Amino acid sequence: MPEAVTMRNKRWGIVFSAVLALLVFCAAVSSQNQLPEGFVYVTDVIPTALLEIRYFSEDNFVGAVIDGYHAPKAILTIEAAQALKKAADLLYEQGYYIKIFDAYRPQRAVDHFIRWAKDLNDTKMKEKYYPALDKSVLFELGYIAEKSGHSRGSTVDLTLVDISTGEELDMGSGFDFFGEISNHGTDLITEEQEENRNILRDAMVAAGFEVYPEEWWHYKLKDEPYPDTYFDFPVE
């Protein structure tokens, strides 16, 4: 093959590689830009955060992937993510990772919960998530509502993982368990389980989050930036 043709092919190869790299970069930027202004992916701010996004799976009280969850990602407002990093740093110093079950939640997901709650015949997840309750009382008791603070983007559901063992701390009940045992201050758990909850609580409160009395895993940023806005963009 003539030397000129070889050089030309090499140049085209270099150009092609550069264009491909640019396209990959632009795709990554485009993915980031899908988020509305003021929101971030939590793992971009807290690389050590573990994710177990339950509503992107069938392991939740509905038993199905929830509307609006297109990827197992955690999204928060910038302010909430920065505050959560403070908590995560405090906990890391004590030997714990944070594990997130849910963060920003689209309104369409809440609407999915409402439809599910109205179908009293669908109880396939009752044994794991609400064994002592009749599904008909979930609205009345406040476990299901037409609006969720998660949709404002500054609320997070999480637990702790021991860095040395890789195991979750025993909190006495699982995420999204509907019952008194999930409450802060309950007398249905052991001393060790209460201490574990308090490790999480103390770090979150120190970072600017508020406790939700009925759910040990649920924390809302005290000074949330969008207190009256319920967003509906998908998690992707």
PAZAPA-4460 file (N, C-alpha, C; in steps of 0.05 Angstrom, whole numbers, plus 32768, in hexadecimal, padded with zeros to 4 digits):
% residues 236
    n_x    n_y    n_z   ca_x   ca_y   ca_z    c_x    c_y    c_z   seq   type   mol
   8011   7FE8   8000   8000   8000   8000   8012   8019   8000     1      M     A
   800C   802D   7FEE   801C   8045   7FED   801D   8052   8008     2      P     A
   8035   805F   800D   8039   806C   8027   8024   8082   802C     3      E     A
   801C   8091   8017   8009   80A7   801A   7FEE   809C   8024     4      A     A
   7FE6   8085   8018   7FCC   8079   8020   7FCD   8070   803D     5      V     A
   7FE4   8064   8045   7FE8   805B   8060   7FE5   8072   8074     6      T     A
   7FF3   8088   806E   7FF2   809F   807F   7FD5   80AA   8081     7      M     A
   7FC8   80AA   806A   7FAC   80B4   8069   7F9A   80A3   807B     8      R     A
   7F9E   8089   8079   7F8D   8077   808A   7F93   807B   80A8     9      N     A
   7FAD   807F   80AE   7FB4   8084   80CA   7FA6   809E   80D4    10      K     A
   7FA7   80B3   80C2   7F9A   80CC   80CA   7F7C   80C9   80CF    11      R     A
   7F70   80B9   80BC   7F53   80B4   80C0   7F4E   80A4   80D9    12      W     A
   7F60   8092   80E0   7F5D   8082   80F8   7F5E   8094   8111    13      G     A
   7F71   80A7   8110   7F74   80B9   8127   7F5B   80CB   8129    14      I     A
   7F51   80D5   8112   7F39   80E6   8112   7F21   80D6   811C    15      V     A
   7F1F   80BD   8113   7F08   80AC   811B   7F09   80A8   813A    16      F     A
   7F20   80A2   8145   7F23   809E   8161   7F1C   80B7   8171    17      S     A
   7F24   80CE   8167   7F1E   80E7   8174   7F00   80ED   8174    18      A     A
   7EF4   80E8   815D   7ED7   80EC   815B   7EC8   80DA   816D    19      V     A
   7ED0   80C0   816E   7EC3   80AD   8180   7EC6   80B5   819D    20      L     A
   7EDE   80BE   81A5   7EE2   80C7   81C0   7ED0   80DF   81C7    21      A     A
   7ECD   80F1   81B3   7EBC   8109   81B7   7E9F   8101   81BA    22      L     A
   7E96   80EE   81AA   7E7B   80E4   81AC   7E75   80D8   81C7    23      L     A
   7E88   80C8   81D1   7E85   80BC   81EC   7E83   80D1   8201    24      V     A
   7E95   80E5   81FF   7E95   80FC   8212   7E7B   810A   8211    25      F     A
   7E71   8110   81F9   7E58   811F   81F6   7E40   810F   8201    26      C     A
   7E41   80F5   81FD   7E2C   80E4   8208   7E2B   80E5   8226    27      A     A
   7E43   80E5   8232   7E45   80E7   8250   7E3A   8102   8259    28      A     A
   7E42   8117   824B   7E39   8131   8253   7E1B   8133   824F    29      V     A
   7E11   8128   8239   7DF4   8129   8234   7DE5   811B   824A    30      S     A
   7DF0   8104   8253   7DE3   80F5   8269   7DE1   8106   8282    31      S     A
   7DF7   8114   8288   7DF7   8125   829F   7DE3   813C   829C    32      Q     A
   7DE1   8146   8283   7DD0   815D   827E   7DB2   8156   827E    33      N     A
   7DAC   813D   8280   7D90   8135   8282   7D84   813E   829C    34      Q     A
   7D94   8142   82B0   7D8A   814B   82CA   7D83   8168   82C9    35      L     A
   7D6D   8170   82D6   7D66   818C   82D7   7D7C   819C   82E6    36      P     A
   7D7D   81B5   82E1   7D90   81C6   82F0   7D8B   81C4   830E    37      E     A
   7DA0   81C1   831D   7D9D   81BF   833A   7D9E   81A3   8345    38      G     A
   7D9F   818F   8333   7DA0   8173   833C   7DBA   8165   8334    39      F     A
   7DC2   8151   8343   7DDB   8143   833D   7DD6   8125   8344    40      V     A
   7DE7   8114   8337   7DE8   80F8   833F   7DF9   80F6   8359    41      Y     A
   7DEE   80E8   836C   7DFB   80E7   8386   7E17   80DB   8385    42      V     A
   7E1B   80C7   8374   7E36   80BB   8373   7E4A   80CD   8365    43      T     A
   7E42   80E2   8358   7E55   80F5   834D   7E60   8107   8364    44      D     A
   7E50   810A   8379   7E58   811A   8390   7E64   8108   83A6    45      V     A
   7E5A   80F0   83A9   7E63   80DD   83BE   7E6A   80C3   83B0    46      I     A
   7E83   80C0   83A6   7E8B   80A8   8398   7E88   808E   83A8    47      P     A
   7E8A   8091   83C3   7E89   8079   83D4   7E6C   8070   83DA    48      T     A
   7E58   807F   83D1   7E3D   8078   83D7   7E35   805E   83C8    49      A     A
   7E28   804C   83D6   7E1E   8034   83CA   7E01   8038   83C3    50      L     A
   7DF9   802B   83AD   7DDD   802E   83A4   7DCF   8013   83A3    51      L     A
   7DB7   8013   83AE   7DA4   7FFC   83AB   7D89   8008   83A6    52      E     A
   7D84   8012   838E   7D6C   8021   8388   7D55   800D   8385    53      I     A
   7D46   800A   839A   7D31   7FF5   839C   7D1B   7FF9   8388    54      R     A
   7D15   8012   8381   7CFE   8016   836F   7D05   8011   8351    55      Y     A
   7D1F   800B   834D   7D27   8002   8332   7D28   7FE4   8332    56      F     A
   7D1E   7FD7   8346   7D1D   7FBA   8348   7D01   7FB1   8350    57      S     A
   7CFD   7F98   8353   7CE4   7F8D   835C   7CE4   7F88   837A    58      E     A
   7CFB   7F8E   8387   7CFD   7F8B   83A4   7CF4   7FA5   83B2    59      D     A
   7CDA   7FAA   83B2   7CCE   7FC1   83C0   7CB1   7FB9   83C6    60      N     A
   7CA3   7FCB   83D5   7C89   7FC3   83DE   7C74   7FC0   83C8    61      F     A
   7C7A   7FCA   83B0   7C68   7FC6   839A   7C6E   7FAC   838C    62      V     A
   7C88   7FA4   838B   7C90   7F8C   837E   7C94   7F8F   8360    63      G     A
   7C9A   7FA7   8358   7C9F   7FAD   833B   7CB1   7FC5   8338    64      A     A
   7CBE   7FC7   8321   7CCD   7FE0   831C   7CBA   7FF7   831B    65      V     A
   7CC0   800D   8328   7CAD   8023   832B   7CB0   8037   8314    66      I     A
   7C99   8042   830C   7C99   8056   82F6   7CAD   806C   82FB    67      D     A
   7CBC   8073   82E7   7CCF   8089   82E9   7CEB   8081   82F1    68      G     A
   7CEF   8068   82F9   7D0A   805E   82FF   7D15   804F   82E7    69      Y     A
   7D25   805D   82D7   7D30   8051   82BF   7D4C   8047   82C3    70      H     A
   7D58   804D   82DA   7D73   8045   82E0   7D77   8044   82FE    71      A     A
   7D89   8033   8308   7D8E   8032   8325   7DA1   8048   832F    72      P     A
   7D97   8060   832D   7DA8   8077   8334   7D9B   8088   834A    73      K     A
   7DAB   8096   8359   7DA1   80A7   836E   7DA7   80C4   8366    74      A     A
   7D92   80D5   8366   7D93   80F1   835F   7D8A   8102   8376    75      I     A
   7D97   8118   837B   7D8F   812B   8390   7D94   8147   8386    76      L     A
   7D88   815A   8394   7D8F   8176   838F   7DAD   817A   8397    77      T     A
   7DB9   818E   838B   7DD5   8193   8392   7DD9   8197   83B0    78      I     A
   7DC7   81A6   83BC   7DC9   81AC   83D8   7DC7   8193   83E9    79      E     A
   7DB4   8181   83E2   7DB0   8169   83F2   7DC8   8156   83EE    80      A     A
   7DD3   8155   83D6   7DEA   8143   83D0   7E02   814D   83E0    81      A     A
   7E06   8167   83E1   7E1D   8172   83EF   7E1B   816D   840D    82      Q     A
   7E02   8170   8417   7DFE   816A   8434   7E02   814C   843A    83      A     A
   7DF8   813C   8427   7DFB   811F   842B   7E19   8117   842A    84      L     A
   7E29   8125   841B   7E45   811F   841B   7E52   8125   8436    85      K     A
   7E48   813A   8443   7E52   813F   845E   7E4C   8128   8471    86      K     A
   7E34   811E   846F   7E2C   8107   8480   7E3D   80EE   8478    87      A     A
   7E40   80EA   845E   7E4F   80D2   8454   7E6C   80D4   845E    88      A     A
   7E78   80EC   845E   7E93   80EF   8467   7E96   80E9   8485    89      D     A
   7E82   80F2   8494   7E82   80ED   84B1   7E80   80CF   84B6    90      L     A
   7E6F   80C2   84A7   7E6A   80A5   84AB   7E82   8095   84A1    91      L     A
   7E8F   809E   848C   7EA7   8090   8481   7EBD   808F   8497    92      Y     A
   7EC0   80A6   84A5   7ED4   80A7   84BA   7ECE   8093   84D0    93      E     A
   7EB4   808C   84D3   7EAD   8078   84E8   7EAD   805C   84DD    94      Q     A
   7EB2   8059   84C3   7EB4   803E   84B8   7E9C   8034   84A9    95      G     A
   7E8C   8048   849E   7E74   8040   8490   7E71   804D   8475    96      Y     A
   7E66   803E   8462   7E5C   804A   8449   7E3E   804F   844C    97      Y     A
   7E35   8062   843D   7E18   8065   843B   7E0E   8054   8423    98      I     A
   7DF6   8048   8426   7DE9   803A   8411   7DCD   8047   840C    99      K     A
   7DC8   804F   83F4   7DAF   805E   83EE   7D9B   804B   83E1   100      I     A
   7D83   804C   83EC   7D6C   803D   83E1   7D5B   804E   83CE   101      F     A
   7D59   8067   83D4   7D4A   8079   83C3   7D52   8096   83C9   102      D     A
   7D50   80A7   83B5   7D57   80C3   83B8   7D40   80D3   83AB   103      A     A
   7D47   80E3   8396   7D31   80F0   8387   7D1E   80DC   837C   104      Y     A
   7D04   80E1   837E   7CEF   80CF   8374   7CDC   80DE   8363   105      R     A
   7CD9   80D6   8349   7CC6   80E5   8337   7CA9   80E3   8342   106      P     A
   7C9A   80F7   833C   7C7D   80F7   8343   7C6F   80DF   8337   107      Q     A
   7C77   80D7   831F   7C6A   80C1   8312   7C6E   80A7   8322   108      R     A
   7C84   80A5   8331   7C88   808E   8343   7C74   808E   835A   109      A     A
   7C70   80A6   8365   7C5C   80A9   837B   7C40   80A2   8370   110      V     A
   7C3A   80AA   8358   7C20   80A3   834C   7C1E   8085   8349   111      D     A
   7C34   8077   8343   7C34   805A   8341   7C2D   804E   835C   112      H     A
   7C39   8059   8371   7C33   804F   838C   7C15   8052   8392   113      F     A
   7C0A   8068   838A   7BED   806E   8390   7BDC   8059   8382   114      I     A
   7BE2   8054   8368   7BD2   8040   8359   7BD4   8025   8367   115      R     A
   7BED   801E   836F   7BF1   8004   837C   7BE1   8002   8396   116      W     A
   7BE1   8018   83A6   7BD4   8018   83C0   7BB5   8014   83BD   117      A     A
   7BAB   801E   83A6   7B8E   801C   83A2   7B85   8000   8398   118      K     A
   7B98   7FF0   838F   7B92   7FD5   8387   7B96   7FC2   839F   119      D     A
   7B81   7FBE   83AE   7B83   7FAF   83C7   7B88   7F91   83C2   120      L     A
   7B85   7F88   83AA   7B8A   7F6C   83A4   7BA8   7F65   839F   121      N     A
   7BB8   7F7A   839B   7BD4   7F76   8396   7BE3   7F77   83B1   122      D     A
   7BE8   7F60   83BC   7BF6   7F5E   83D6   7C0E   7F4C   83D5   123      T     A
   7C1B   7F49   83BE   7C30   7F35   83BB   7C49   7F3B   83CC   124      K     A
   7C4C   7F55   83D4   7C64   7F5B   83E4   7C5C   7F60   8402   125      M     A
   7C44   7F59   8409   7C3B   7F5E   8424   7C4C   7F51   843A   126      K     A
   7C54   7F38   8436   7C63   7F29   844A   7C7D   7F37   8451   127      E     A
   7C8A   7F42   843E   7CA4   7F4F   8443   7CA2   7F6B   844C   128      K     A
   7C8F   7F7B   8442   7C8F   7F98   8447   7C78   7FA2   8459   129      Y     A
   7C62   7F94   845B   7C4D   7F9D   846E   7C3D   7F86   8478   130      Y     A
   7C4A   7F72   8485   7C3D   7F5A   848E   7C26   7F5E   84A2   131      P     A
   7C29   7F72   84B3   7C15   7F76   84C8   7BFF   7F8A   84C1   132      A     A
   7C00   7F95   84A9   7BED   7FA9   84A1   7BDB   7FA0   848A   133      L     A
   7BC3   7FA9   848A   7BB1   7FA5   8473   7BB8   7FBB   845F   134      D     A
   7BBA   7FB4   8446   7BC1   7FC8   8432   7BAF   7FE0   8431   135      K     A
   7B96   7FDC   8439   7B82   7FF2   8437   7B88   8009   844A   136      S     A
   7B9A   8005   845E   7B9F   801A   8472   7BB9   8029   846B   137      V     A
   7BC7   8022   8456   7BE1   802F   8450   7BDE   804D   844B   138      L     A
   7BC9   8055   843E   7BC4   8072   843A   7BBF   807F   8455   139      F     A
   7BAD   8073   8464   7BA4   807F   847E   7BBC   8082   8491   140      E     A
   7BCE   806F   8491   7BE5   8070   84A3   7BFC   8081   8498   141      L     A
   7BFA   808B   8480   7C0E   809D   8475   7C25   808F   8467   142      G     A
   7C23   8075   8462   7C39   8067   8454   7C39   806E   8436   143      Y     A
   7C22   8073   842C   7C1F   807B   8410   7C11   8096   840F   144      I     A
   7C1B   80A9   83FF   7C0F   80C4   83FE   7C10   80CE   83E1   145      A     A
   7C01   80E2   83DB   7BFF   80EC   83BF   7C18   80FD   83B8   146      E     A
   7C26   8106   83CB   7C3F   8115   83C7   7C55   810A   83D9   147      K     A
   7C6D   810B   83CF   7C84   8102   83DF   7C9A   8117   83DF   148      S     A
   7CA6   811B   83F7   7CBD   812D   83F8   7CD4   8124   83E6   149      G     A
   7CD5   810B   83E0   7CEA   8101   83CD   7CE9   810F   83B2   150      H     A
   7CD1   8116   83AA   7CCD   8123   838F   7CD7   8140   838F   151      S     A
   7CDD   814B   83A6   7CE9   8166   83A7   7D08   8164   83A5   152      R     A
   7D13   814C   83A6   7D2F   8148   83A0   7D43   814A   83B6   153      G     A
   7D3A   814E   83CF   7D4D   8152   83E5   7D48   813E   83FC   154      S     A
   7D3B   8127   83F5   7D36   8112   8409   7D44   80F9   8400   155      T     A
   7D4F   80EA   8413   7D5E   80D2   840C   7D57   80BC   8420   156      V     A
   7D56   80A3   8416   7D52   808B   8426   7D6C   807C   8426   157      D     A
   7D77   8076   843D   7D92   8069   843E   7D96   8058   8457   158      L     A
   7DAC   8049   8456   7DB5   803A   846D   7DD3   803B   846D   159      T     A
   7DE0   802B   847F   7DFD   802A   8482   7E08   800F   847C   160      L     A
   7E20   800E   8471   7E2E   7FF6   846B   7E49   7FF7   8479   161      V     A
   7E50   7FE2   8488   7E6A   7FE0   8496   7E7F   7FDD   8480   162      D     A
   7E92   7FEF   847F   7EA7   7FEE   846B   7EB8   7FD4   846E   163      I     A
   7EBD   7FCC   8486   7ECF   7FB5   848B   7EC3   7F9A   8483   164      S     A
   7EA8   7F98   8484   7E9B   7F7F   847E   7E8A   7F80   8464   165      T     A
   7E83   7F98   845C   7E72   7F9A   8444   7E54   7F94   844A   166      G     A
   7E4E   7F91   8464   7E32   7F8A   846B   7E23   7FA3   8475   167      E     A
   7E09   7FA3   846F   7DF8   7FB8   847A   7DF6   7FB6   8498   168      E     A
   7DF4   7FCC   84A6   7DEF   7FCC   84C3   7DD2   7FC2   84C8   169      L     A
   7DCE   7FB4   84DE   7DB4   7FAB   84E5   7DA4   7FC2   84F1   170      D     A
   7D90   7FCB   84E3   7D7F   7FE1   84EC   7D65   7FD8   84F8   171      M     A
   7D61   7FBE   84FA   7D49   7FB4   8508   7D31   7FAF   84F5   172      G     A
   7D30   7FBD   84DF   7D1C   7FB9   84CA   7D28   7FC0   84B0   173      S     A
   7D1B   7FB6   849A   7D26   7FBC   8480   7D1B   7FD7   8475   174      G     A
   7D27   7FE0   8460   7D1E   7FF8   8452   7D01   7FF4   8449   175      F     A
   7CF1   8009   844D   7CD5   8009   8444   7CC3   7FF5   8453   176      D     A
   7CCB   7FEB   846A   7CBA   7FDA   8479   7CA5   7FEB   8487   177      F     A
   7C8B   7FE5   8482   7C75   7FF5   848D   7C6E   7FE9   84A8   178      F     A
   7C76   7FF7   84BD   7C6F   7FEE   84D8   7C7E   7FFE   84ED   179      G     A
   7C75   7FFB   8505   7C80   800B   851C   7C9E   8005   8520   180      E     A
   7CA7   7FED   8519   7CC3   7FE6   851D   7CD6   7FF8   850D   181      I     A
   7CCC   8005   84F8   7CDC   8018   84E8   7CDE   8034   84F4   182      S     A
   7CCF   8039   8508   7CCE   8054   8514   7CE8   8059   8524   183      N     A
   7CF0   8072   8525   7D05   807B   8538   7CF8   8079   8554   184      H     A
   7D08   806F   8567   7CFF   806E   8582   7CEE   8056   8589   185      G     A
   7CEA   8044   8576   7CDA   802C   857B   7CE8   801B   8591   186      T     A
   7CD8   800C   85A0   7CE3   7FFA   85B4   7CE3   7FDD   85A9   187      D     A
   7CDF   7FDA   858F   7CDE   7FC0   8583   7CF9   7FB6   8578   188      L     A
   7D0E   7FC6   857C   7D28   7FBE   8572   7D3C   7FBC   8589   189      I     A
   7D53   7FB0   8584   7D67   7FAC   8598   7D78   7FC6   859C   190      T     A
   7D87   7FC6   85B2   7D98   7FDC   85B7   7DAC   7FE1   85A1   191      E     A
   7DB8   7FCB   8597   7DCB   7FCE   8581   7DBF   7FD9   8568   192      E     A
   7DA7   7FD0   8561   7D98   7FDA   854A   7D92   7FF8   854D   193      Q     A
   7D8B   8000   8565   7D86   801D   8569   7DA0   802D   8567   194      E     A
   7DB5   8022   8571   7DCF   8030   856F   7DD7   8033   8551   195      E     A
   7DD2   801F   8542   7DD8   8020   8525   7DC8   8036   8517   196      N     A
   7DAE   8038   851E   7D9D   804D   8513   7DA7   8068   851B   197      R     A
   7DB1   806A   8534   7DBA   8084   853E   7DD4   808D   8531   198      N     A
   7DE5   807A   8529   7DFD   8082   851A   7DF5   8091   8501   199      I     A
   7DE2   8085   84F2   7DD8   8092   84DA   7DCB   80AC   84E0   200      L     A
   7DB9   80AC   84F3   7DAA   80C4   84FB   7DBC   80DB   8502   201      R     A
   7DCF   80D6   8513   7DE1   80EC   851D   7DF1   80F9   8506   202      D     A
   7DFA   80E8   84F4   7E0A   80F3   84DD   7DF8   8104   84CB   203      A     A
   7DE0   80FA   84C5   7DCD   8107   84B3   7DC4   8122   84BF   204      M     A
   7DBD   8122   84D9   7DB4   813A   84E6   7DCB   814F   84E7   205      V     A
   7DE3   8145   84EC   7DFB   8157   84ED   7DFF   8164   84D2   206      A     A
   7DF7   8156   84BC   7DFC   8161   84A1   7DE4   8172   8497   207      A     A
   7DCF   8175   84A7   7DBA   8187   84A0   7DA0   8179   8497   208      G     A
   7D9D   815F   849D   7D85   8151   8495   7D72   814E   84AD   209      F     A
   7D58   814B   84A7   7D44   8147   84BC   7D3C   8129   84BD   210      E     A
   7D37   8120   84D5   7D2D   8105   84DA   7D10   8103   84D3   211      V     A
   7D08   80EC   84C7   7CEC   80E6   84C3   7CE4   80D1   84D8   212      Y     A
   7CD4   80D8   84EC   7CD1   80C6   8503   7CC7   80AA   84FC   213      P     A
   7CB8   80A6   84E7   7CAC   808C   84E1   7CBF   8079   84D1   214      E     A
   7CD5   8084   84C6   7CE7   8074   84B5   7D04   807A   84BB   215      E     A
   7D12   8066   84C6   7D2E   806B   84CE   7D40   8071   84B6   216      W     A
   7D38   8069   849E   7D49   806D   8486   7D45   8087   8477   217      W     A
   7D31   8097   847F   7D27   80AE   846F   7D31   80C8   847B   218      H     A
   7D3E   80D8   846B   7D48   80F2   8473   7D44   8107   845E   219      Y     A
   7D3B   811F   8467   7D36   8136   8455   7D48   814D   845D   220      K     A
   7D54   815A   8448   7D64   8171   844D   7D54   8187   845A   221      L     A
   7D5D   8191   8470   7D4E   81A5   8480   7D48   81BE   846F   222      K     A
   7D5C   81C8   8461   7D58   81E0   8450   7D57   81D8   8433   223      D     A
   7D43   81C9   842B   7D42   81BF   8410   7D3C   81D6   83FC   224      E     A
   7D49   81D5   83E5   7D46   81EC   83D2   7D2C   81EE   83C4   225      P     A
   7D1D   81D9   83C2   7D03   81D9   83B3   7CEC   81CE   83C5   226      Y     A
   7CE6   81DD   83DA   7CD2   81D3   83ED   7CB6   81D0   83E3   227      P     A
   7CB0   81DD   83CC   7C94   81DC   83C2   7C93   81D1   83A6   228      D     A
   7CA8   81C5   839C   7CA9   81BB   8380   7CAC   819D   8380   229      T     A
   7C9A   818F   8371   7C9B   8172   836E   7CA2   816C   8351   230      Y     A
   7CBA   8161   834E   7CC5   815C   8333   7CBC   8141   8329   231      F     A
   7CBD   813E   830E   7CB4   8125   8302   7CC7   811B   82EC   232      D     A
   7CDF   8125   82EA   7CF2   811A   82D7   7CFA   80FE   82DF   233      F     A
   7CFF   80EC   82CC   7D06   80D0   82D4   7D22   80CD   82DF   234      P     A
   7D26   80B8   82ED   7D40   80B0   82F7   7D4D   80A0   82E1   235      V     A
   7D62   80AB   82D5   7D6F   809D   82BF   7D8C   80A6   82BC   236      E     A
***
